[in-house]
């Protein structure tokens, strides 16, 4: 008789423990399913359709070498496109995101693109000429349509 009381007490504890552990397992499985759905939706938002594209920019106002235009199109890094005329057939499209710590660089002046955050300097091709920036400004592909006086920037 005594042993059956002990047995039923153990069963009650066993059921509670079983339910507790089952709840933990089911909760973990539900959370991992939700996490997988969240991650899947994130990857579809950051896929190629968002981070790559083209934009056509009117360059008719760039009549002298070194002149630039800031296009309001927003690059994947969140900055506008800095278009610089190198010569009549060569244009450079640069990100304005400084490669040092992510500040937006200033507009070109005197052949230099300056970052006022920590003093990095870049030439009109985006190459580092001074300061702590470890790499050039990101440069994007440019296709010139001379007849239409436009360039298409691929990013
Ligand atoms: S962020 Fe441009 S120099 Fe530091």
Boltz pocket constraint, residues with backbone or C-beta under 6 A from the ligand:
constraints:
  - pocket:
      binder: B
      contacts: [[A, 98], [A, 99], [A, 100], [A, 101], [A, 102], [A, 103], [A, 115], [A, 116], [A, 117], [A, 118], [A, 119], [A, 120], [A, 131], [A, 132], [A, 133]]
      max_distance: 6.0
